[in-house]
Amino acid sequence: MKIEEMLLKLKIIMFGGKGGVGKTTCASSAAIWAAEHGRNTLIISTDPAHSLGDSLGINLPPGEATRIPGVNNLTALEIDPKADVSEYKGLTAMNPLEGTDMPDVMGGFPLMEDLQDMTSMSPPGIDEAFALLKVLEFIETEHDYDLVIFDTAPTGHTLRFLSLPETLSGWIGKLLKMRLKLGNLMGLMKSLFTSADKKKDNSLEVLERLKESILRARDDLTNPLKNSFVVVMIPEEMAISETGRLLNELYKYNIPVSNVVINNLYQDDDDLCDFCKSRRKMQHRNLLKIKEVIEEGFGKSLIKIPLFREEIREYDKLKEFSAHLIA
């Protein structure tokens, strides 16, 4: 599916790749194009080192969805991980023994010390986990946006982010089983020591809802009719290797990907200086390898974007960039 089709039909598009290759520029220009073609668009930065506001030329308050002046139908959001962690703080301390009022009694049972050590652990990748929880709000809840574009963090962070639905679902599933297994025993022993009714413990219900939401989000992210991942790279050896690893991981998690953007290409021009001509030759050699590894090996469409003389930021330059991205 071409980028133009994706921007007009899909619900979710994710831009990612190696750091410094132009992911934010691609995501911002695509968001402007979609918004100006009638789609109510939200662009979200999940990168802890945000540059979305700088790209758009506007100050974005952390964690607040902000309408972009001068562009109809476009809203931007930079996720604030610290705010998200505090918002969902109760989930990080979820413990299957919580609410039993019997830590002293249960402490005498075999293996309880090991159990308590295990349940005191936080789920893996907790910072990215709460970024995902914020993202779930825009995937799994009702909103007015036709399209949500994600400007993701560099490759390593993105892969951990994409693996979180599986990781968190497994963690929550184990915790649910543990609570259910202990539930009858807890209720029986608690009845022997307490008589007054306590406030109902609804942590199981919270975990169940969270697990279901994560599983639905995973289904959406792997559905080619709803989501696609656009890989952004530059024509350099290290970027080729990292892009190959990223594509392999995207396949592993069944994330649809159909386009690879090659950014910052020197153009054929006799007026180039010797340094620029040398860089152009290097890029041409690497383009042959990209064609072999990415286009033929993975069957991905290549979108080639020239190196601009000026920095690409703010509306006019992003519009100019989008013409190359869509073409």
Buried (B, 14 or more C-beta within 10 A) or exposed (E): BEBBEBBBBBBBBBBBBBEEBBBBBBBBBBBBBBBBEEBBBBBBBBBBEBBBBBBBBBEBEEBEBBEBEEBEBBBBBBBBBEBBBEBBEEBEEBBBBEBBEBEEBBEEEEEBEEBBEEBEEEBBBBBBBBBBBBBBEBBBEEEEBBBBBBBBBBBEBBBBBBBBBEBBBBBBBEBBEBBEEBBEEBEEBBEEEEEEEEEEBEBBEBBBEBBEBBBBBBBBBBBBEBBBBBBBBBBBEEBBEBBBEBBEBBEEBEBBBBBBBBBBBBEEEEEBEEEBBEBBEBBEEBBEEBEEBBBEEBEBEBBBBEBBEEEBBBBEBBBEBBEBBBE
